[in-house]
Amino acid sequence: MTINEKICYWEERRFSSLACLSKNSRGRERPEEPSPMRTAFQRDRDRIIHCKSFRRLKHKTQVFLSPEGDHYRTRLTHTLEVAQIARTIARALDLNEDLTEAIALGHDLGHTPFGHAGERALNDLHPGGFRHFEQSVRVVERLEKNGAGLNLTYEVKNGILCHTKGKEADTLEGRIVRTADRIAYINHDIDDAIRAGAISEKDLPKEFIEAFGSTTSERINSMVVNVVENSVGGEIKMDKHFFECFNALHKYMFDCVYKSEYAKSEEKKVPHLVESLYDYYTKHPELLDGELKAIADSEGVERAVCDYIAGMTDHFAVQTYENLFIPKFWQKL
């Protein structure tokens, strides 16, 4: 037996009957020979980790725009925290940890610079709108590897597409990632908000401390344990009272952090920056190169410009704006 075959043999005997087994994957758009070392989902995980879009996440905003300090989350650290939480839940429920991890690592590949402020700006500009979960699928299908895409399995792409609101993923592993995403961001956003001075520990309402705990690790642990204990019969869920508290905590964060002037003061500059870049490149498509030029020819200039801006890091977007629109000091040659 190859190592791949041994892993598949182990999965069949170890996993829950509700798990998505690697051997039962619906496969890839372009069929490939199986790897002797890795299952299909392990290959997907590795392809995501090694792609350029994944590396760029380290320079994309999570919540706080361009914070000064080494310990604030970025889109990359958020992704890693989601993967860790999702793997813990999958392992506890005897589901496919490799599939869960691959979905988690790929779920935000299509996110814009400047967090959700950048997403809203592109959504207002681009015909048909812009949604980062759809762009994440576009990244792995069309944009990576110079237009060839990563050729991921159906299950991983489906989980990426369905990791946020709307239709649930076809697999329980994909549904775990949706829950892990919410657990991760609500907790690391509290931590970052306290570090930034947007709120203090004592500002957190007493009912949330009593329900979830007083530290980040206590809160994450209580949420993960509640999900594991209540996910039976093919559902990934918390108990009713806990889930109500969980949603109330989200509302508190939206009211006190996500919409606060203190935390979001720089975001008002994002729409103008994104609109300026979008307008400039749609008028100068000759400046697009490589696969973006091919996309402009086959799918339209606006589609190519949208892909270009969505793939930018915060720093690159600001630098590009400065190069295009901010006068430079004249220098003697």
GUKOL-487650 format. One record per residue (C-alpha): residue number from 0; residue in three letters; y negated, z negated, x. Coordinates in nm, 4 decimals. Each point is the difference from the previous one (the first is absolute). Example, Ala and Ser with C-alpha at 12.3 -4.5 7.8 and 13.67 -1.06 7.14 Angstrom:
[mivex 0, 'ALA', [0.4500, -0.7800, 1.2300]]
[mivex 1, 'SER', [-0.3440, 0.0660, 0.1370]]
//
This chain:
[mivex 0, 'MET', [0.0000, 0.0000, 0.0000]]
[mivex 1, 'THR', [-0.3580, 0.0689, 0.1121]]
[mivex 2, 'ILE', [-0.2498, -0.2846, -0.0021]]
[mivex 3, 'ASN', [-0.1617, 0.1600, -0.3052]]
[mivex 4, 'GLU', [0.3339, -0.0008, -0.1803]]
[mivex 5, 'LYS', [0.0593, -0.3628, 0.0955]]
[mivex 6, 'ILE', [-0.3394, -0.0991, -0.1416]]
[mivex 7, 'CYS', [0.0708, 0.1871, -0.3234]]
[mivex 8, 'TYR', [0.3407, -0.1679, -0.0194]]
[mivex 9, 'TRP', [-0.1660, -0.3388, 0.0489]]
[mivex 10, 'GLU', [-0.2646, 0.0756, -0.2638]]
[mivex 11, 'GLU', [0.2629, 0.0824, -0.2582]]
[mivex 12, 'ARG', [0.1705, -0.3355, 0.0482]]
[mivex 13, 'ARG', [-0.3017, -0.2192, 0.0612]]
[mivex 14, 'PHE', [-0.2718, 0.1207, -0.2403]]
[mivex 15, 'SER', [-0.0477, -0.0736, -0.3661]]
[mivex 16, 'SER', [0.1275, 0.2586, -0.2460]]
[mivex 17, 'LEU', [-0.3692, 0.0545, -0.0865]]
[mivex 18, 'ALA', [-0.0941, 0.1013, 0.3546]]
[mivex 19, 'CYS', [-0.0745, 0.3569, 0.1030]]
[mivex 20, 'LEU', [0.2666, 0.0825, 0.2570]]
[mivex 21, 'SER', [-0.0933, 0.2292, 0.2857]]
[mivex 22, 'LYS', [0.2939, 0.2293, -0.0731]]
[mivex 23, 'ASN', [-0.1242, 0.0455, -0.3589]]
[mivex 24, 'SER', [-0.3458, 0.1244, 0.0937]]
[mivex 25, 'ARG', [-0.1175, 0.3063, -0.1908]]
[mivex 26, 'GLY', [-0.0793, 0.1465, 0.3399]]
[mivex 27, 'ARG', [-0.2840, 0.1988, 0.1511]]
[mivex 28, 'GLU', [-0.1803, 0.3165, -0.1047]]
[mivex 29, 'ARG', [0.1281, 0.1624, 0.3179]]
[mivex 30, 'PRO', [0.3637, -0.1004, 0.0596]]
[mivex 31, 'GLU', [0.0773, -0.1452, 0.3429]]
[mivex 32, 'GLU', [0.3142, -0.0935, 0.1873]]
[mivex 33, 'PRO', [0.0638, -0.3750, -0.0273]]
[mivex 34, 'SER', [-0.0830, -0.2095, 0.3044]]
[mivex 35, 'PRO', [0.3045, -0.1565, 0.1675]]
[mivex 36, 'MET', [-0.2062, -0.3126, 0.0761]]
[mivex 37, 'ARG', [-0.2243, -0.0600, -0.3018]]
[mivex 38, 'THR', [0.0142, 0.0232, -0.3761]]
[mivex 39, 'ALA', [-0.2406, 0.2292, -0.1845]]
[mivex 40, 'PHE', [-0.2297, -0.2925, -0.0845]]
[mivex 41, 'GLN', [-0.0015, -0.1280, 0.3565]]
[mivex 42, 'ARG', [-0.1044, 0.3460, 0.1189]]
[mivex 43, 'ASP', [-0.2819, -0.0001, -0.2567]]
[mivex 44, 'ARG', [-0.1217, -0.3380, 0.1213]]
[mivex 45, 'ASP', [-0.0044, 0.1212, 0.3600]]
[mivex 46, 'ARG', [-0.1793, 0.3238, -0.0861]]
[mivex 47, 'ILE', [-0.2737, -0.1943, -0.1773]]
[mivex 48, 'ILE', [-0.0476, -0.2466, 0.2868]]
[mivex 49, 'HIS', [-0.0335, 0.2830, 0.2529]]
[mivex 50, 'CYS', [-0.2381, 0.2202, -0.1999]]
[mivex 51, 'LYS', [-0.3710, 0.0332, 0.0726]]
[mivex 52, 'SER', [-0.1100, -0.1124, -0.3459]]
[mivex 53, 'PHE', [0.1754, -0.3326, 0.0525]]
[mivex 54, 'ARG', [-0.1803, -0.0586, 0.3299]]
[mivex 55, 'ARG', [-0.3381, 0.0750, -0.1568]]
[mivex 56, 'LEU', [0.0453, -0.2854, -0.2472]]
[mivex 57, 'LYS', [-0.0991, -0.2458, 0.2724]]
[mivex 58, 'HIS', [-0.3590, 0.1277, -0.0229]]
[mivex 59, 'LYS', [-0.0306, 0.0137, -0.3782]]
[mivex 60, 'THR', [-0.1649, -0.2693, -0.2104]]
[mivex 61, 'GLN', [0.2118, -0.2285, -0.2137]]
[mivex 62, 'VAL', [-0.2675, -0.1957, -0.1900]]
[mivex 63, 'PHE', [-0.2827, -0.0996, 0.2327]]
[mivex 64, 'LEU', [-0.1897, 0.2976, 0.1357]]
[mivex 65, 'SER', [-0.0339, -0.0055, 0.3818]]
[mivex 66, 'PRO', [0.0376, -0.3770, 0.0407]]
[mivex 67, 'GLU', [-0.0913, -0.1628, 0.3309]]
[mivex 68, 'GLY', [0.3077, -0.1842, 0.1189]]
[mivex 69, 'ASP', [0.3515, 0.0650, 0.1202]]
[mivex 70, 'HIS', [0.1906, -0.1681, -0.2809]]
[mivex 71, 'TYR', [-0.1016, 0.1872, -0.3134]]
[mivex 72, 'ARG', [0.2614, 0.2205, -0.1610]]
[mivex 73, 'THR', [-0.0069, 0.3761, 0.0308]]
[mivex 74, 'ARG', [0.1978, 0.2470, -0.2066]]
[mivex 75, 'LEU', [0.2709, -0.0129, 0.2676]]
[mivex 76, 'THR', [0.0402, -0.3769, 0.0065]]
[mivex 77, 'HIS', [0.0035, 0.0027, -0.3797]]
[mivex 78, 'THR', [0.2812, 0.2561, 0.0116]]
[mivex 79, 'LEU', [0.2025, -0.2127, 0.2394]]
[mivex 80, 'GLU', [-0.0454, -0.3084, -0.2171]]
[mivex 81, 'VAL', [0.1147, 0.1935, -0.3072]]
[mivex 82, 'ALA', [0.3074, 0.1195, 0.1902]]
[mivex 83, 'GLN', [0.0892, -0.3536, 0.1081]]
[mivex 84, 'ILE', [-0.0322, -0.1435, -0.3510]]
[mivex 85, 'ALA', [0.1852, 0.2924, -0.1570]]
[mivex 86, 'ARG', [0.2866, -0.0263, 0.2495]]
[mivex 87, 'THR', [0.0365, -0.3721, -0.0680]]
[mivex 88, 'ILE', [0.0295, 0.0595, -0.3749]]
[mivex 89, 'ALA', [0.2379, 0.2948, 0.0420]]
[mivex 90, 'ARG', [0.2282, -0.1946, 0.2306]]
[mivex 91, 'ALA', [0.0092, -0.3007, -0.2344]]
[mivex 92, 'LEU', [0.0928, 0.2241, -0.2941]]
[mivex 93, 'ASP', [0.2652, 0.1953, 0.1953]]
[mivex 94, 'LEU', [-0.1947, 0.3240, -0.0357]]
[mivex 95, 'ASN', [-0.0573, 0.2723, 0.2595]]
[mivex 96, 'GLU', [-0.2322, -0.1484, 0.2604]]
[mivex 97, 'ASP', [-0.0341, 0.3283, 0.1934]]
[mivex 98, 'LEU', [-0.1176, 0.1913, -0.3062]]
[mivex 99, 'THR', [-0.2376, -0.2813, -0.0923]]
[mivex 100, 'GLU', [-0.1467, -0.0075, 0.3491]]
[mivex 101, 'ALA', [-0.0493, 0.3772, 0.0149]]
[mivex 102, 'ILE', [-0.1894, 0.0006, -0.3305]]
[mivex 103, 'ALA', [-0.2147, -0.2956, 0.1060]]
[mivex 104, 'LEU', [-0.0924, 0.1555, 0.3347]]
[mivex 105, 'GLY', [-0.0973, 0.3282, -0.1662]]
[mivex 106, 'HIS', [-0.1736, -0.1273, -0.3112]]
[mivex 107, 'ASP', [-0.3594, 0.0227, 0.1308]]
[mivex 108, 'LEU', [0.0206, 0.2973, 0.2385]]
[mivex 109, 'GLY', [-0.2418, 0.1954, -0.2184]]
[mivex 110, 'HIS', [-0.2634, -0.2690, -0.0292]]
[mivex 111, 'THR', [-0.3572, 0.0972, 0.0767]]
[mivex 112, 'PRO', [-0.2352, -0.1563, 0.2538]]
[mivex 113, 'PHE', [-0.2097, -0.2877, -0.1365]]
[mivex 114, 'GLY', [0.2739, -0.1293, -0.2280]]
[mivex 115, 'HIS', [-0.0345, 0.0444, -0.3745]]
[mivex 116, 'ALA', [-0.3696, 0.0828, 0.0385]]
[mivex 117, 'GLY', [0.1021, 0.3179, 0.1824]]
[mivex 118, 'GLU', [0.2641, 0.0711, -0.2620]]
[mivex 119, 'ARG', [-0.2526, -0.0325, -0.2827]]
[mivex 120, 'ALA', [-0.2443, 0.2272, 0.1823]]
[mivex 121, 'LEU', [0.2586, 0.2764, 0.0479]]
[mivex 122, 'ASN', [0.1200, -0.0436, -0.3567]]
[mivex 123, 'ASP', [-0.3533, 0.0696, -0.1238]]
[mivex 124, 'LEU', [-0.0415, 0.3062, 0.2225]]
[mivex 125, 'HIS', [0.3303, 0.1824, -0.0011]]
[mivex 126, 'PRO', [0.1018, 0.2175, -0.2974]]
[mivex 127, 'GLY', [0.2965, -0.1667, -0.1672]]
[mivex 128, 'GLY', [-0.0894, -0.3330, 0.1572]]
[mivex 129, 'PHE', [0.1599, -0.1858, 0.2867]]
[mivex 130, 'ARG', [0.2686, -0.2687, -0.0059]]
[mivex 131, 'HIS', [0.1254, -0.1455, 0.3250]]
[mivex 132, 'PHE', [0.3623, -0.0321, -0.1149]]
[mivex 133, 'GLU', [0.0129, 0.3715, -0.0772]]
[mivex 134, 'GLN', [-0.1670, 0.0750, 0.3325]]
[mivex 135, 'SER', [0.2622, -0.2118, 0.1775]]
[mivex 136, 'VAL', [0.2693, 0.2273, -0.1394]]
[mivex 137, 'ARG', [-0.2053, 0.3043, 0.0994]]
[mivex 138, 'VAL', [-0.0217, -0.1360, 0.3539]]
[mivex 139, 'VAL', [0.3774, -0.0218, 0.0380]]
[mivex 140, 'GLU', [0.0686, 0.3284, -0.1840]]
[mivex 141, 'ARG', [-0.2782, 0.2263, 0.1241]]
[mivex 142, 'LEU', [-0.2348, -0.1403, 0.2622]]
[mivex 143, 'GLU', [0.2079, -0.1665, 0.2691]]
[mivex 144, 'LYS', [0.1552, 0.1922, 0.2904]]
[mivex 145, 'ASN', [-0.2511, 0.2848, -0.0185]]
[mivex 146, 'GLY', [0.0795, 0.0852, -0.3594]]
[mivex 147, 'ALA', [0.3767, -0.0396, 0.0135]]
[mivex 148, 'GLY', [-0.0040, -0.3493, -0.1498]]
[mivex 149, 'LEU', [0.2516, -0.2732, 0.0762]]
[mivex 150, 'ASN', [0.2628, 0.1302, -0.2440]]
[mivex 151, 'LEU', [0.0747, -0.3463, -0.1366]]
[mivex 152, 'THR', [0.2630, -0.0839, -0.2589]]
[mivex 153, 'TYR', [-0.0792, 0.0086, -0.3702]]
[mivex 154, 'GLU', [0.0352, -0.3774, -0.0356]]
[mivex 155, 'VAL', [-0.2553, -0.0821, 0.2688]]
[mivex 156, 'LYS', [-0.2556, 0.2466, -0.1369]]
[mivex 157, 'ASN', [0.0551, -0.1265, -0.3537]]
[mivex 158, 'GLY', [-0.0552, -0.3583, 0.1126]]
[mivex 159, 'ILE', [-0.3209, 0.0948, 0.1805]]
[mivex 160, 'LEU', [-0.1295, 0.1868, -0.3045]]
[mivex 161, 'CYS', [0.0756, -0.2878, -0.2375]]
[mivex 162, 'HIS', [-0.1113, -0.2951, 0.2142]]
[mivex 163, 'THR', [-0.3057, -0.0741, -0.2121]]
[mivex 164, 'LYS', [-0.0893, 0.0152, -0.3702]]
[mivex 165, 'GLY', [0.1716, 0.2374, -0.2401]]
[mivex 166, 'LYS', [0.3568, 0.1234, 0.0074]]
[mivex 167, 'GLU', [0.2515, -0.2271, 0.1703]]
[mivex 168, 'ALA', [0.2115, 0.1241, 0.2877]]
[mivex 169, 'ASP', [0.3485, 0.1279, -0.0767]]
[mivex 170, 'THR', [0.1552, -0.2558, 0.2359]]
[mivex 171, 'LEU', [-0.0204, -0.3783, 0.0041]]
[mivex 172, 'GLU', [-0.0931, 0.0299, 0.3655]]
[mivex 173, 'GLY', [-0.3109, 0.1955, -0.0975]]
[mivex 174, 'ARG', [-0.0872, -0.2593, -0.2640]]
[mivex 175, 'ILE', [0.0287, -0.2739, 0.2596]]
[mivex 176, 'VAL', [-0.2658, 0.1742, 0.2095]]
[mivex 177, 'ARG', [-0.2393, 0.0063, -0.2966]]
[mivex 178, 'THR', [0.0377, -0.3771, -0.0384]]
[mivex 179, 'ALA', [-0.0118, -0.0651, 0.3761]]
[mivex 180, 'ASP', [-0.3219, 0.2021, 0.0276]]
[mivex 181, 'ARG', [-0.1736, -0.2283, -0.2524]]
[mivex 182, 'ILE', [0.1376, -0.3168, 0.1607]]
[mivex 183, 'ALA', [-0.1117, 0.1139, 0.3449]]
[mivex 184, 'TYR', [-0.3517, 0.1077, -0.0796]]
[mivex 185, 'ILE', [-0.0928, -0.2915, -0.2248]]
[mivex 186, 'ASN', [0.1023, -0.2466, 0.2708]]
[mivex 187, 'HIS', [-0.1435, 0.1713, 0.3053]]
[mivex 188, 'ASP', [-0.3202, 0.0741, -0.1910]]
[mivex 189, 'ILE', [-0.0398, -0.3725, -0.0746]]
[mivex 190, 'ASP', [0.0534, -0.0719, 0.3690]]
[mivex 191, 'ASP', [-0.2508, 0.2656, 0.1085]]
[mivex 192, 'ALA', [-0.2541, -0.1064, -0.2639]]
[mivex 193, 'ILE', [0.0117, -0.3591, 0.1258]]
[mivex 194, 'ARG', [-0.0314, 0.1187, 0.3613]]
[mivex 195, 'ALA', [-0.2993, 0.2154, -0.0968]]
[mivex 196, 'GLY', [-0.1690, -0.2848, -0.1872]]
[mivex 197, 'ALA', [0.0097, 0.1847, -0.3320]]
[mivex 198, 'ILE', [0.1841, -0.2984, -0.1489]]
[mivex 199, 'SER', [0.1275, -0.3312, 0.1348]]
[mivex 200, 'GLU', [0.3309, -0.1787, -0.0444]]
[mivex 201, 'LYS', [-0.1611, -0.2408, -0.2452]]
[mivex 202, 'ASP', [-0.1206, 0.2923, -0.2150]]
[mivex 203, 'LEU', [0.3558, 0.0901, -0.0996]]
[mivex 204, 'PRO', [0.0562, -0.1344, -0.3519]]
[mivex 205, 'LYS', [0.2282, -0.3017, -0.0194]]
[mivex 206, 'GLU', [0.2478, 0.1730, -0.2306]]
[mivex 207, 'PHE', [0.0729, 0.2633, 0.2648]]
[mivex 208, 'ILE', [0.0578, -0.2615, 0.2698]]
[mivex 209, 'GLU', [0.2408, -0.1831, -0.2316]]
[mivex 210, 'ALA', [0.1840, 0.3211, -0.0953]]
[mivex 211, 'PHE', [0.0269, 0.1690, 0.3391]]
[mivex 212, 'GLY', [-0.0839, -0.2452, 0.2782]]
[mivex 213, 'SER', [-0.2976, -0.0748, 0.2217]]
[mivex 214, 'THR', [0.0763, 0.2242, 0.3002]]
[mivex 215, 'THR', [0.0717, 0.3697, 0.0442]]
[mivex 216, 'SER', [0.3621, -0.0618, 0.0995]]
[mivex 217, 'GLU', [0.0576, -0.2348, -0.2946]]
[mivex 218, 'ARG', [-0.1471, 0.2501, -0.2440]]
[mivex 219, 'ILE', [0.2034, 0.2929, 0.1311]]
[mivex 220, 'ASN', [0.3182, -0.2067, 0.0062]]
[mivex 221, 'SER', [-0.0446, -0.1264, -0.3566]]
[mivex 222, 'MET', [-0.0654, 0.3536, -0.1295]]
[mivex 223, 'VAL', [0.2961, 0.1511, 0.1838]]
[mivex 224, 'VAL', [0.2338, -0.2781, -0.1141]]
[mivex 225, 'ASN', [-0.1139, 0.0420, -0.3603]]
[mivex 226, 'VAL', [0.0654, 0.3750, 0.0119]]
[mivex 227, 'VAL', [0.3470, -0.0486, 0.1488]]
[mivex 228, 'GLU', [0.0961, -0.2696, -0.2490]]
[mivex 229, 'ASN', [-0.1144, 0.1995, -0.3028]]
[mivex 230, 'SER', [0.1055, 0.3553, 0.0941]]
[mivex 231, 'VAL', [0.3228, 0.0436, -0.1916]]
[mivex 232, 'GLY', [0.1527, 0.2797, -0.2041]]
[mivex 233, 'GLY', [-0.1790, 0.2820, 0.1768]]
[mivex 234, 'GLU', [-0.3550, -0.1378, -0.0210]]
[mivex 235, 'ILE', [-0.2332, -0.1093, 0.2777]]
[mivex 236, 'LYS', [-0.2184, -0.2709, -0.1517]]
[mivex 237, 'MET', [-0.1469, -0.3500, 0.0064]]
[mivex 238, 'ASP', [0.0421, -0.2502, -0.2809]]
[mivex 239, 'LYS', [-0.2564, 0.0255, -0.2799]]
[mivex 240, 'HIS', [-0.2179, -0.3019, 0.0859]]
[mivex 241, 'PHE', [0.0023, 0.0777, 0.3731]]
[mivex 242, 'PHE', [-0.0900, 0.3643, -0.0675]]
[mivex 243, 'GLU', [-0.2910, -0.1061, -0.2215]]
[mivex 244, 'CYS', [-0.1313, -0.2216, 0.2828]]
[mivex 245, 'PHE', [0.0547, 0.2869, 0.2451]]
[mivex 246, 'ASN', [-0.2099, 0.2364, -0.2140]]
[mivex 247, 'ALA', [-0.2669, -0.2680, -0.0432]]
[mivex 248, 'LEU', [-0.0193, -0.0336, 0.3775]]
[mivex 249, 'HIS', [-0.0528, 0.3761, 0.0264]]
[mivex 250, 'LYS', [-0.2839, -0.0216, -0.2525]]
[mivex 251, 'TYR', [-0.1571, -0.2828, 0.1955]]
[mivex 252, 'MET', [0.0112, 0.2092, 0.3180]]
[mivex 253, 'PHE', [-0.1503, 0.3026, -0.1733]]
[mivex 254, 'ASP', [-0.2839, -0.2076, -0.1399]]
[mivex 255, 'CYS', [-0.0694, -0.2131, 0.3073]]
[mivex 256, 'VAL', [0.0933, 0.2236, 0.2936]]
[mivex 257, 'TYR', [0.0678, 0.3657, -0.0755]]
[mivex 258, 'LYS', [-0.3209, 0.0362, -0.2014]]
[mivex 259, 'SER', [-0.2116, -0.2493, 0.1923]]
[mivex 260, 'GLU', [-0.3188, 0.1186, 0.1669]]
[mivex 261, 'TYR', [0.0788, -0.2073, 0.3082]]
[mivex 262, 'ALA', [0.3349, 0.1621, 0.0680]]
[mivex 263, 'LYS', [-0.0835, 0.3530, -0.1109]]
[mivex 264, 'SER', [-0.3594, 0.0438, 0.1145]]
[mivex 265, 'GLU', [0.0781, 0.2945, 0.2296]]
[mivex 266, 'GLU', [0.1961, 0.1894, -0.2646]]
[mivex 267, 'LYS', [-0.3141, 0.1354, -0.1654]]
[mivex 268, 'LYS', [-0.0360, 0.2293, 0.3016]]
[mivex 269, 'VAL', [0.3462, 0.1534, -0.0383]]
[mivex 270, 'PRO', [-0.0609, 0.2447, -0.2901]]
[mivex 271, 'HIS', [-0.2914, 0.1649, 0.1788]]
[mivex 272, 'LEU', [0.1955, 0.0315, 0.3244]]
[mivex 273, 'VAL', [0.3096, 0.1451, -0.1672]]
[mivex 274, 'GLU', [-0.2041, 0.2337, -0.2191]]
[mivex 275, 'SER', [-0.1958, 0.1255, 0.3010]]
[mivex 276, 'LEU', [0.3175, 0.0786, 0.1924]]
[mivex 277, 'TYR', [0.1645, 0.1606, -0.3017]]
[mivex 278, 'ASP', [-0.3020, 0.2191, -0.0737]]
[mivex 279, 'TYR', [-0.0439, 0.1024, 0.3636]]
[mivex 280, 'TYR', [0.3586, 0.1068, 0.0607]]
[mivex 281, 'THR', [0.0357, 0.1831, -0.3312]]
[mivex 282, 'LYS', [-0.3020, 0.2048, 0.1087]]
[mivex 283, 'HIS', [0.1353, 0.0439, 0.3544]]
[mivex 284, 'PRO', [0.3759, 0.0524, -0.0368]]
[mivex 285, 'GLU', [0.0040, 0.1903, 0.3292]]
[mivex 286, 'LEU', [-0.0240, -0.3402, 0.1723]]
[mivex 287, 'LEU', [0.3391, -0.1019, -0.1344]]
[mivex 288, 'ASP', [0.2807, 0.0731, 0.2394]]
[mivex 289, 'GLY', [0.3758, 0.0076, 0.0230]]
[mivex 290, 'GLU', [0.1934, -0.0672, -0.3173]]
[mivex 291, 'LEU', [-0.3186, -0.0826, -0.1913]]
[mivex 292, 'LYS', [-0.1104, 0.3604, 0.0380]]
[mivex 293, 'ALA', [0.3346, 0.1139, -0.1416]]
[mivex 294, 'ILE', [-0.0407, -0.2417, -0.2913]]
[mivex 295, 'ALA', [-0.3511, 0.1326, -0.0656]]
[mivex 296, 'ASP', [0.1418, 0.3525, -0.0169]]
[mivex 297, 'SER', [0.2956, -0.0877, -0.2237]]
[mivex 298, 'GLU', [-0.1265, -0.2881, -0.2151]]
[mivex 299, 'GLY', [-0.3780, 0.0258, 0.0220]]
[mivex 300, 'VAL', [-0.2722, -0.1396, 0.2237]]
[mivex 301, 'GLU', [-0.0569, -0.3110, -0.2114]]
[mivex 302, 'ARG', [0.3660, -0.0977, 0.0306]]
[mivex 303, 'ALA', [-0.0131, 0.0370, 0.3774]]
[mivex 304, 'VAL', [-0.3232, -0.1981, 0.0287]]
[mivex 305, 'CYS', [0.1429, -0.2752, -0.2190]]
[mivex 306, 'ASP', [0.3071, -0.0204, 0.2249]]
[mivex 307, 'TYR', [-0.2207, -0.0095, 0.3083]]
[mivex 308, 'ILE', [-0.2222, -0.2837, -0.1211]]
[mivex 309, 'ALA', [0.2885, -0.2020, -0.1437]]
[mivex 310, 'GLY', [0.1709, 0.0077, 0.3378]]
[mivex 311, 'MET', [-0.3022, -0.1272, 0.1920]]
[mivex 312, 'THR', [-0.0217, -0.3520, 0.1375]]
[mivex 313, 'ASP', [-0.3114, -0.2042, -0.0742]]
[mivex 314, 'HIS', [-0.1327, 0.0493, 0.3539]]
[mivex 315, 'PHE', [0.0675, 0.3741, 0.0068]]
[mivex 316, 'ALA', [-0.1726, 0.0498, -0.3366]]
[mivex 317, 'VAL', [-0.3104, -0.1884, 0.1183]]
[mivex 318, 'GLN', [0.0010, 0.1820, 0.3344]]
[mivex 319, 'THR', [0.0342, 0.3378, -0.1720]]
[mivex 320, 'TYR', [-0.2877, -0.0837, -0.2347]]
[mivex 321, 'GLU', [-0.2190, -0.1027, 0.2943]]
[mivex 322, 'ASN', [0.0829, 0.3175, 0.1909]]
[mivex 323, 'LEU', [-0.0861, 0.2180, -0.2984]]
[mivex 324, 'PHE', [-0.3038, -0.1753, -0.1474]]
[mivex 325, 'ILE', [-0.1566, -0.2471, 0.2435]]
[mivex 326, 'PRO', [-0.2406, 0.1490, 0.2602]]
[mivex 327, 'LYS', [0.0890, -0.0700, 0.3614]]
[mivex 328, 'PHE', [-0.2358, -0.0717, 0.2864]]
[mivex 329, 'TRP', [-0.0798, 0.3088, 0.2038]]
[mivex 330, 'GLN', [0.1490, -0.0160, 0.3464]]
[mivex 331, 'LYS', [-0.0960, 0.1999, 0.3077]]
[mivex 332, 'LEU', [0.2782, 0.2317, 0.1092]]
//
